[in-house]
């Protein structure tokens, strides 16, 4: 099970949140991540952000990353969009 927590943050307040659960067999972890980002963006009705090197580093180090204005082609009306892997402990 792949879980991704998405948050839209404006002025240090979470204004929208959603936990996305996916069970797509046959996809790599990277493909599921990008599919999850796309699904969250559709849910929040925002454009898909550009994936940059800083996002890759943050996901590898702390299992979460933020997309700020420089990650979007369009202007945004929030401070950042954050995604985080939810790791279940067994």
Buried (B, 14 or more C-beta within 10 A) or exposed (E): EBBBBBBBBEEEEEEBEEEBEBEEEEBEEEEBBBBBBEBBBEEBEBBBBEBEEBBEEBBEEEEBBBBBEEBBEEEBEBBBBBBBBBEEEE
